[in-house]
Amino acid sequence: MTRLADLTDPVPGGHPGDVDRATALSGELAGQGVHGVVLSYVDTAGVGRVKTIPTAKLAAAAAWGVGMSPVFDTFLANDSIVTTDVLGSPDGDLRLFPDLGRLVVLAGQPGWAWAPVDRVTQEGERHPGCTRTLLRRIVADAEQRHGITFKAAVEIEWAVGQGTRADGEFVPAVSGPAYGASRQIELGDCMADLLAALAAQGVDVDQLHPEYAAGQFEVSVGALDPVAAADRSVLVRQTIRAVAQRHGFVVSFAPAVLAEGVGNGGHLHLSAWRDGTNLHSGGDRRYGMTAEAESFAAGVLARLPALTAVTAPSPASYLRLRPSQWAGVFTAWGRETREAAVRIVTGTLGLRDQAANLEVKPVDLAANPYLALAGVIAAGLDGVTSGTALPEEIIGDPARLPAEEAGRRGVRRLPTSLAEAVAEFRADTTLRGALGPVLADAVIAVREGEIAAVAGLDDERVAAAYRWKY
C-alpha cells in the first residue's frame, strides 16, 4: 500500500474521498488479518512516539484525527519534560492525522499496519511543532519559489546485540570482522527475513551489509521525495527492530553504542531536480554540478556548525563525531571523500544523470529525520538564493591539514559538544527562521535539557544513558 507521501495538509473532516478511502482500507486490512494501526511520529529529541488504533477506527482517524498532547514536543530521550514559553505544559491537545498514502502492513509485526501522521491543532491549523508538516512546507515552497524538487534517502546503521542484559550492557551478536563474510553468515537468517519484510512493505533496498563497528550493519534504501524518505527511515527502523526481536536479538540505533570506536551514522543523501533533470549532473561547474547544485552544497556547508544541533542532537552524538572516523567533522567538501562533511557523489559513468547527489555525513539516527532534512534543505536553498560559492575542495583527511592551511581554506572543526552546537544554532537566525520560533525554541530547550541530564557523566556513562533510547 506504500505510495509517495501526501504533500497536502490534513483538514478536520478529511479531504474529499478520505473517509471512503480509509473505510475501504480498513476492510482490506481486516481481510489480511491486521487488527491495529500504529500512528507514528518523531519528537524533537529524535525518539519515535506512537499511538495505535483498532483497524476499524481508521476512517474516524482520517476524518478527525486522534488526540495527543503537545507536551511531547519537549520530551527528552529519558522521558523528562522541559518547557518553553508555549510548550511543555499539561494543557492543550492536538490531532494526529494518518497519511493514508503511506500506510503499510508491517511484515515484521503480524497483525499491525503503520502510518506516519501530521499533527494539527484542534482548530484545524498546522501545529508549529510538527516536523513532518515543516518538511512538507519547505519542500512545497522550494518547488513554488525555485522550481526545484528533491530526492532523498537516509542511510541506516545499527548494532545487533545478543539480548538485553539487566545491567544494560551491549554484547555484540556477531564476532566476525568489519564487513566480514562471517558476520553475514552468523546473522544470515535474520537478515534474509529483514530483506523479505522490507520488500513486502514496498521498500527497495540498494545494499545490506556488515559494517565497521562491533555487531554493526547498514542498509541503504532507494530515494524518494524528502517527506516519504523520512517516513521510510522511521519505517525501516521499526522493521529492523521487529525482525531482530523475533530472532531473539536487540538492536541499537544510538549514535554511540559504546564510548569508544565508530558509532552509528544516519547520513543524508539529497539531490535537487528541475523538470526531471538532476541538477547535480550535466552542469558546467565542478564534477558536473550546475550552478544551483553547487550553491546548494555551499549553503549546506556554510551552516553545518548550526545544523549539528539538528543532525547530531544527542550528547552521545559527540562520541561519534570524532576526526578520522569517516564521520565528517570538519567544514570541508570533496568528491567521494568520506572524511568530508559534505561528500559530492558523482555516481558511475553512465548513471550520473540519475545517481549524482550530495551526502551530508555529520548526521546520526538520534536526529528526527523530518527535522534534519528540513534543516539541510533550508540551508541549501539559502545558498541557492544567495549564490553562495563552494570553497576549495579537500582531498584526503582534513584532520591532517596544518592549522595555518586549514584556516586559509576555511576548514574548521564542527562543534565538539552539544553545548557548542546549541550556541551555533542560537546564532543562526536563518536556520531558526526556517524552523519557526516555536520549533526552534523547542530544539534549544530539548538540547539544553539533554545536556543537563548527563552533566558530570563520563563518556562511558553517556553512551550507556542513550544506548537503548534509539
C-alpha positions in Angstrom: 0.0 0.0 0.0 3.0 2.3 0.2 2.9 5.4 -2.0 4.6 8.7 -2.1 3.8 11.0 0.8 0.7 13.1 0.6 2.0 16.7 0.2 -1.2 18.4 1.4 -2.1 19.4 4.9 -4.8 17.3 6.6 -8.1 19.1 7.5 -10.8 18.3 10.0 -13.4 16.1 8.4 -10.9 14.9 5.9 -10.3 15.9 2.2 -12.9 14.7 -0.2 -12.7 10.9 -0.5 -10.5 10.5 2.6 -13.2 8.8 4.7 -14.3 6.5 1.9 -10.7 5.6 1.2 -10.0 4.9 4.8 -13.1 2.8 5.1 -12.1 0.7 2.1 -8.5 0.4 3.6 -10.0 -0.7 6.9 -11.9 -3.5 5.3 -8.8 -4.5 3.2 -6.6 -4.6 6.3 -9.1 -6.6 8.3 -9.2 -9.1 5.5 -5.4 -9.5 5.8 -5.6 -10.2 9.5 -4.5 -6.7 10.5 -6.0 -5.7 13.9 -4.3 -2.4 14.7 -2.6 0.6 13.0 0.5 2.3 14.5 0.3 6.0 14.2 3.9 7.2 14.1 5.7 10.4 14.6 9.2 11.5 15.9 9.6 14.0 18.7 12.1 16.9 19.0 14.6 14.6 20.8 14.5 12.1 17.9 12.6 9.5 19.7 9.8 7.7 17.8 6.5 8.0 19.6 3.2 6.3 18.7 -0.4 5.9 19.3 -2.3 2.9 18.0 -5.9 2.4 16.9 -8.0 -0.6 16.0 -8.3 -1.1 12.3 -12.0 -0.3 12.4 -11.2 3.2 13.7 -9.1 4.2 10.7 -11.9 6.1 9.0 -12.6 8.1 12.1 -8.8 8.9 12.4 -8.7 10.0 8.8 -11.6 12.4 9.4 -10.9 13.8 12.8 -7.5 12.6 13.9 -6.5 11.0 17.2 -5.8 13.0 20.3 -2.3 13.6 21.6 -0.8 16.1 24.0 1.6 18.8 22.5 3.8 18.2 25.6 5.8 15.6 23.6 7.5 18.4 21.7 9.6 19.0 24.8 10.2 15.4 25.9 13.8 14.4 26.4 15.1 11.0 25.5 14.8 9.9 29.1 11.1 11.0 29.1 11.7 14.0 31.3 9.9 17.2 30.2 11.3 20.6 29.6 9.4 23.8 28.8 9.4 26.8 26.5 7.1 29.8 26.7 4.5 27.9 24.7 5.3 24.2 25.0 5.7 21.7 27.8 2.7 22.4 29.9 -0.1 19.8 30.5 -2.6 22.0 28.7 -4.0 21.6 25.2 -4.5 18.8 22.7 -3.5 18.0 19.1 -5.0 15.7 16.5 -2.9 13.0 14.8 -3.9 12.6 11.1 -2.6 9.5 9.4 -1.2 9.8 5.9 -3.2 7.1 4.1 -0.9 7.2 1.1 2.0 5.9 3.3 0.0 3.3 5.2 1.7 -0.1 5.0 1.1 -3.6 6.5 4.0 -4.4 8.8 5.5 -7.6 7.6 7.7 -7.9 10.7 4.8 -7.4 13.1 1.9 -9.6 12.0 -1.5 -8.1 12.9 -0.3 -4.5 12.6 -0.2 -1.8 10.0 1.8 1.5 10.2 1.2 5.1 9.0 3.0 8.4 9.7 1.0 11.3 11.0 0.8 15.0 10.8 -0.2 16.9 13.9 -2.9 19.5 13.6 -4.4 21.8 16.2 -8.0 21.4 17.4 -8.8 24.5 15.3 -7.6 22.7 12.2 -4.4 24.6 11.8 -0.8 23.4 11.3 0.9 22.6 14.6 4.1 24.7 14.5 6.0 21.9 16.3 5.1 19.2 13.7 8.4 18.4 11.9 6.7 16.4 9.2 4.5 19.3 8.4 7.5 21.6 8.4 9.4 19.4 5.9 6.4 19.2 3.6 6.1 23.0 3.7 9.8 23.6 2.9 9.6 21.1 0.0 6.5 22.7 -1.4 8.0 26.2 -1.1 11.1 25.1 -2.9 9.1 23.9 -5.8 7.0 27.0 -5.9 9.8 29.6 -5.5 12.7 27.9 -7.2 11.1 25.2 -9.4 13.2 22.6 -7.5 12.1 19.2 -6.2 14.2 16.8 -4.3 15.0 13.1 -3.9 16.4 12.0 -0.6 17.4 8.8 1.3 18.7 8.2 4.8 21.4 5.6 5.4 20.7 3.4 8.5 23.4 1.9 10.7 22.6 -0.2 13.7 24.3 -2.5 16.2 22.9 -6.0 16.8 23.1 -7.3 20.4 22.6 -10.8 21.9 19.9 -9.6 24.2 19.1 -7.0 26.8 21.1 -7.7 30.0 20.0 -6.5 33.4 22.9 -4.1 33.5 22.1 -2.6 30.1 25.4 -3.6 28.6 25.8 -4.3 24.9 27.1 -7.7 23.8 27.6 -8.0 20.0 25.5 -10.7 18.4 28.3 -11.4 15.9 32.0 -11.9 16.3 33.3 -11.6 12.7 35.5 -8.7 11.3 34.3 -5.5 9.8 32.5 -6.1 6.5 33.3 -9.7 7.1 31.6 -12.6 5.3 31.3 -14.4 8.6 29.1 -11.7 10.0 26.7 -12.1 7.1 26.6 -15.9 7.7 26.1 -15.6 11.5 23.0 -13.4 11.0 22.1 -14.7 7.6 18.6 -16.0 8.6 17.7 -12.7 10.4 18.9 -10.6 7.5 17.1 -12.7 4.9 13.9 -12.2 6.9 14.6 -8.4 7.1 15.0 -8.2 3.3 11.8 -10.1 2.8 9.9 -7.9 5.2 11.2 -4.7 3.6 10.3 -6.0 0.1 6.8 -6.8 1.3 6.5 -3.3 2.6 7.5 -1.7 -0.7 11.0 -0.6 0.5 13.5 -1.0 -2.3 16.9 -1.9 -0.8 20.1 -1.0 -2.5 22.5 -2.6 -0.1 22.5 -4.6 3.2 25.9 -5.4 4.7 28.0 -5.8 7.8 29.7 -2.5 8.8 32.8 -1.5 10.8 31.9 -1.4 14.5 31.1 -4.3 16.8 27.9 -6.0 15.7 27.1 -3.3 13.2 25.1 -3.5 10.0 24.0 -0.9 7.4 21.1 -0.8 5.0 20.8 1.7 2.1 17.4 2.2 0.5 16.1 3.9 -2.6 15.5 7.6 -2.8 12.0 9.2 -2.5 10.7 12.7 -2.1 12.0 14.1 1.3 8.8 13.6 3.3 8.5 10.0 2.1 12.2 9.4 2.6 11.9 10.5 6.3 8.8 8.2 6.6 10.8 5.4 5.1 13.7 5.9 7.6 11.2 5.6 10.5 9.5 2.5 8.9 12.8 0.7 8.2 14.0 1.1 11.8 10.6 -0.2 13.1 11.0 -3.2 10.8 14.7 -3.8 11.7 13.8 -3.8 15.4 10.8 -6.1 15.0 12.6 -8.7 12.8 15.6 -8.7 15.2 13.3 -9.3 18.2 11.6 -12.2 16.5 15.1 -13.8 16.2 16.0 -13.1 19.8 18.2 -10.1 19.2 18.1 -6.5 20.3 19.2 -3.5 18.2 20.5 0.0 18.9 20.5 2.9 16.5 22.2 5.2 19.1 25.0 7.4 17.8 27.5 5.7 20.2 26.6 2.3 21.5 30.0 2.2 23.2 32.1 5.2 24.3 35.0 4.3 22.0 35.1 3.4 18.4 32.9 4.1 15.3 29.3 4.9 16.0 26.0 4.6 14.1 25.5 7.2 11.4 22.4 8.3 9.5 24.0 10.0 6.5 21.6 12.0 4.4 21.7 11.7 0.6 20.0 14.5 -1.3 19.7 15.6 -4.9 17.9 18.6 -6.4 15.9 18.3 -9.6 14.1 20.5 -12.1 11.7 19.3 -14.7 13.0 15.7 -14.4 16.7 16.8 -14.7 19.2 16.2 -11.9 20.9 19.5 -11.1 24.0 17.6 -9.7 24.9 16.2 -13.2 25.4 17.6 -16.6 26.3 21.1 -15.5 29.3 23.3 -16.2 30.6 23.5 -12.6 32.9 21.2 -10.7 32.1 17.5 -11.2 29.2 18.2 -13.4 27.2 20.2 -11.0 25.0 23.1 -12.2 25.5 26.5 -10.6 22.4 25.9 -8.4 23.6 22.5 -7.2 27.0 23.9 -6.3 25.4 26.8 -4.4 23.0 24.4 -2.7 26.1 22.3 -1.5 27.8 25.5 -0.4 24.7 26.6 1.6 24.7 23.3 3.5 28.4 23.5 4.1 28.2 27.1 5.4 25.5 26.3 8.0 26.9 22.9 9.2 28.0 24.2 12.6 24.5 25.3 13.4 22.9 22.3 11.7 24.7 19.9 14.0 22.2 20.9 16.7 19.6 19.3 14.5 21.5 16.5 12.8 23.6 15.4 15.8 21.1 16.2 18.7 22.3 13.9 21.5 25.2 14.2 23.9 26.1 10.8 22.6 26.4 12.2 19.1 29.6 13.8 20.0 31.2 10.5 21.0 30.7 9.6 17.3 31.8 12.9 15.8 35.5 12.4 16.0 38.2 13.0 13.4 39.4 10.3 11.1 36.4 8.0 11.7 34.5 8.9 8.5 32.0 11.0 10.5 32.8 14.2 8.6 33.6 16.6 11.4 35.2 19.5 9.5 33.7 22.2 7.3 35.0 20.6 4.2 33.7 19.1 1.0 35.2 16.7 -1.6 34.3 14.3 -4.4 33.9 10.8 -2.9 35.9 12.0 0.2 34.5 10.1 3.1 36.2 12.3 5.7 34.5 15.4 4.3 31.3 16.6 6.0 29.8 17.2 2.5 30.6 14.5 0.0 29.9 15.0 -3.7 28.7 11.7 -5.1 29.0 11.7 -8.9 28.0 8.1 -9.5 29.3 5.7 -12.0 29.8 6.8 -15.6 26.6 6.0 -17.5 24.4 6.5 -14.4 25.4 10.0 -13.3 22.3 11.8 -14.6 20.3 9.6 -12.1 22.8 8.8 -9.3 24.7 12.1 -8.7 23.8 13.5 -5.2 25.0 15.2 -2.1 25.9 13.3 1.0 25.8 15.0 4.4 27.8 13.0 6.9 27.6 14.6 10.4 24.1 13.1 10.9 23.1 10.2 13.2 19.9 8.4 14.0 19.2 10.3 17.1 18.1 13.0 14.7 14.5 13.5 13.8 14.7 12.7 10.1 12.0 15.2 9.2 13.8 18.0 11.1 17.2 17.0 9.8 16.1 17.0 6.1 14.1 20.3 6.7 17.2 22.0 8.1 19.6 20.7 5.4 17.2 21.7 2.6 16.6 25.2 4.1 20.4 25.7 4.4 20.9 24.6 0.8 18.2 26.8 -0.5 19.6 29.8 1.3 22.8 29.0 -0.6 20.9 29.0 -3.9 19.2 32.3 -3.1 22.5 33.9 -2.1 24.5 32.3 -5.0 27.0 31.0 -2.4 30.2 29.6 -3.9 31.9 26.4 -2.7 35.4 26.9 -1.3 38.4 24.9 -2.4 37.9 21.2 -2.4 39.5 19.0 0.3 41.4 15.8 -0.7 42.2 13.3 2.0 41.7 13.7 5.7 41.1 17.3 6.8 42.5 16.4 10.2 45.9 16.2 8.7 45.9 19.8 7.4 48.4 22.1 9.1 46.4 24.7 11.2 47.5 27.6 9.0 46.4 25.9 5.8 43.1 24.8 7.3 42.4 28.4 8.4 43.3 29.7 4.9 40.9 27.2 3.3 38.1 27.8 5.8 38.3 24.3 7.2 37.3 24.3 10.9 36.2 21.7 13.3 32.4 21.2 13.8 31.1 21.5 17.3 32.7 19.0 19.7 29.8 19.1 22.1 26.1 19.5 22.1 26.5 22.8 24.0 28.7 24.2 21.2 26.2 23.1 18.6 23.3 24.8 20.5 25.4 28.0 20.7 25.9 27.9 16.9 22.2 27.2 16.4 21.2 30.2 18.6 23.4 32.4 16.5 22.0 31.3 13.1 18.9 33.4 12.5 18.4 31.9 9.0 18.1 28.4 10.2 16.0 29.2 13.3 13.8 31.3 11.0 13.2 28.3 8.7 12.1 26.2 11.6 9.9 28.9 13.1 10.1 30.3 16.6 8.0 27.6 18.3 10.0 24.7 16.9 13.4 26.5 17.2 12.8 27.2 20.8 11.8 23.6 21.4 15.0 22.4 19.8 17.1 24.7 22.1 15.1 23.7 25.2 15.3 19.9 24.5 19.0 20.1 23.6 19.8 22.1 26.8 17.7 19.5 28.8 19.8 16.7 27.3 23.0 18.5 28.3 21.8 18.9 31.9 20.6 15.3 32.0 24.2 14.0 31.5 26.1 16.7 33.4 29.1 15.2 35.1 28.9 11.8 33.4 32.0 10.4 31.7 31.9 9.1 28.1 31.0 5.5 29.2 28.0 6.6 31.2 26.9 9.0 28.4 26.9 6.1 25.9 25.0 3.9 28.4 22.4 6.6 29.0 21.4 6.7 25.3 22.3 3.1 24.3 18.7 1.8 24.2 16.9 5.1 23.6 17.2 4.9 19.8 
